[in-house]
Amino acid sequence: MSDIQNPQSENVDKKPAVGRKPGKGVLYFEPPERRRSEGAPTYIGFIVLEMDYSAGEKVKMAAWQIENKNGEPLISLSEDNYSKKRAQSESFNSQDTVSNSLRINETAVYSKTQTESEKSTEASLGTAGKIKIQSGVGMPKLREIYDYPYPDMEVGDSFTVPIEARAKLLNANYRAGKKLGRKFVARSEGELIRTWRAE
């Protein structure tokens, strides 16, 4: 049955927002006149879980019977996750110990199987941890930076850039349009992309 058709669920949603923090909850008293049948629950409510649980796992809770501002009884709930957190912490610590020992074993295996290029990379570090300067190593291709002429453009003016810069150009068109209060449009022309000032 959906919450919309169940008046008991609607009643819970209209109650004050007590216990909506993680690990907290509340059960509201349902007077006999609001219950649908004799077998309906005396209290209905919710708890917002702080921890993740698996199906079939027990959720420990603590409860206090108190009254709300109108004098109606309610039960305040609290998730008792102390032992679960402690177990997870112990599990984490043991896993951390295992992963550290695996890391040590992996390092030992790695050091035995280094290739010549890896050894030469390590050799580039000089003695006492100083970095050794190398020459004759090819440089990567530098990025081309375009200085787009947006501020100088009149309506109908255009410019072109290589098609490889399409994404950068479209982004620049958008930013320049916002900044200058103008409109720029772009179209591909073979190996080039052209931008016009439209407004």
C-alpha positions in Angstrom: 0.0 0.0 0.0 1.5 3.4 -0.9 2.0 6.2 1.7 -0.6 8.3 0.0 -3.4 5.8 0.5 -2.4 4.9 4.1 -3.7 7.5 6.6 -1.3 6.3 9.2 1.7 7.2 7.0 0.1 10.6 6.3 -0.2 11.1 10.0 3.5 10.4 10.6 4.5 13.0 8.0 2.4 15.7 9.6 4.0 15.2 13.1 6.8 17.5 14.3 10.3 16.7 12.8 11.6 15.0 15.9 14.7 12.7 15.6 15.5 13.4 11.9 19.3 13.3 12.6 21.2 10.1 11.6 20.9 7.5 14.3 17.7 9.1 15.7 14.0 8.3 15.3 10.5 8.5 16.8 7.4 6.4 17.2 4.1 8.4 17.5 1.1 7.1 19.4 -1.9 6.3 17.2 -5.2 6.8 19.1 -7.8 4.1 18.6 -10.0 6.4 16.5 -7.2 6.9 13.9 -6.3 3.2 13.6 -7.8 1.4 10.6 -8.4 -1.9 12.4 -8.0 -3.6 15.8 -4.7 -5.1 14.6 -3.2 -1.7 13.6 -0.1 -0.7 15.4 -0.3 1.4 18.6 2.8 3.4 17.6 4.1 4.3 14.1 7.2 6.2 13.1 10.7 6.0 11.7 14.4 5.9 12.4 17.1 7.4 10.3 19.9 4.9 10.3 23.5 6.2 10.6 25.2 2.9 9.7 24.7 0.5 6.8 23.1 -2.8 7.6 22.8 -6.1 5.7 19.5 -8.0 5.4 19.0 -10.1 8.5 21.5 -8.1 10.6 20.2 -6.9 14.0 19.8 -3.2 14.5 20.3 -2.3 18.2 18.2 0.6 19.5 17.4 2.4 22.7 14.0 3.9 23.4 12.5 6.5 25.8 8.8 6.9 26.3 8.1 10.7 26.6 5.3 13.2 25.8 5.2 15.8 23.1 4.2 19.4 23.7 0.5 18.4 23.4 0.9 15.8 26.1 0.6 12.9 23.6 2.9 9.9 24.3 5.7 9.2 21.9 8.8 7.0 21.9 12.1 8.6 21.1 14.5 6.2 19.4 18.3 6.1 19.1 20.4 3.7 17.1 22.8 1.9 19.4 25.7 1.4 17.0 28.6 1.5 19.5 29.4 -2.2 19.1 29.0 -2.1 15.3 31.4 0.9 15.1 33.9 -0.8 17.3 33.7 -4.0 15.2 34.2 -2.0 12.0 37.1 -0.2 13.5 38.8 -3.5 14.5 38.0 -4.9 11.1 39.5 -1.8 9.4 42.6 -2.0 11.6 43.1 -5.7 10.8 42.6 -5.0 7.0 45.1 -2.1 7.3 47.7 -4.5 8.8 47.0 -7.0 6.0 47.2 -4.3 3.3 50.5 -3.1 4.8 52.0 -6.6 4.7 50.7 -7.0 1.1 52.3 -3.7 0.2 55.7 -4.8 1.6 55.4 -8.1 -0.4 54.5 -6.2 -3.6 57.5 -3.9 -3.1 59.8 -6.9 -2.7 58.4 -8.5 -5.9 58.5 -5.2 -7.8 62.2 -4.6 -6.8 63.1 -8.1 -8.2 61.3 -7.5 -11.5 62.4 -3.9 -12.4 63.1 -3.3 -16.1 66.2 -1.6 -17.4 64.2 1.6 -18.2 63.0 1.7 -14.6 66.5 1.2 -13.3 67.8 4.1 -15.5 65.0 6.3 -14.2 66.1 5.6 -10.6 69.7 6.2 -11.7 68.7 9.8 -12.8 68.5 10.6 -9.1 71.9 11.5 -8.0 73.5 10.6 -4.7 72.0 11.9 -1.4 68.6 12.4 -3.0 69.7 15.3 -5.3 68.1 15.5 -8.7 70.4 15.1 -11.6 70.0 17.4 -14.6 69.7 15.6 -17.9 70.0 17.0 -21.4 69.0 15.7 -24.9 65.6 14.4 -23.8 62.8 15.3 -26.3 60.3 17.9 -25.1 56.5 17.3 -25.5 54.6 19.4 -28.0 53.6 22.7 -26.4 50.0 23.7 -26.3 49.0 26.5 -28.7 47.4 29.3 -26.8 45.2 31.6 -28.9 44.5 35.2 -28.1 41.0 35.5 -29.5 40.0 39.0 -30.6 36.5 39.1 -29.1 36.7 42.7 -27.7 37.8 44.1 -31.1 35.1 42.4 -33.2 32.2 44.2 -34.8 28.9 42.4 -35.8 29.7 40.3 -38.8 33.5 40.0 -38.2 35.0 36.5 -37.9 38.2 34.6 -37.4 39.4 31.0 -37.8 41.4 28.6 -35.8 42.4 24.9 -36.5 39.6 22.4 -36.0 41.6 20.7 -33.2 40.9 23.7 -31.0 37.1 23.4 -31.5 36.2 22.6 -27.8 38.4 25.4 -26.5 37.0 27.8 -29.0 33.3 27.0 -28.2 34.1 27.4 -24.5 35.8 30.7 -25.1 32.9 31.9 -27.3 30.5 31.2 -24.4 32.6 32.9 -21.8 33.4 35.9 -24.0 29.7 36.2 -24.9 28.7 36.3 -21.2 31.5 38.7 -20.2 31.0 41.2 -23.1 27.2 40.8 -23.5 27.6 39.7 -27.1 26.8 36.6 -29.1 29.3 34.5 -31.0 28.6 31.6 -33.3 30.9 29.0 -34.8 30.9 26.7 -37.8 33.3 24.2 -39.1 35.0 24.9 -42.5 37.1 21.8 -43.4 40.2 21.8 -41.3 39.3 25.2 -39.7 36.5 26.4 -37.4 35.2 30.0 -37.9 33.7 32.2 -35.3 31.5 35.2 -36.1 30.2 38.0 -33.9 26.4 37.7 -34.3 25.2 40.4 -32.0 
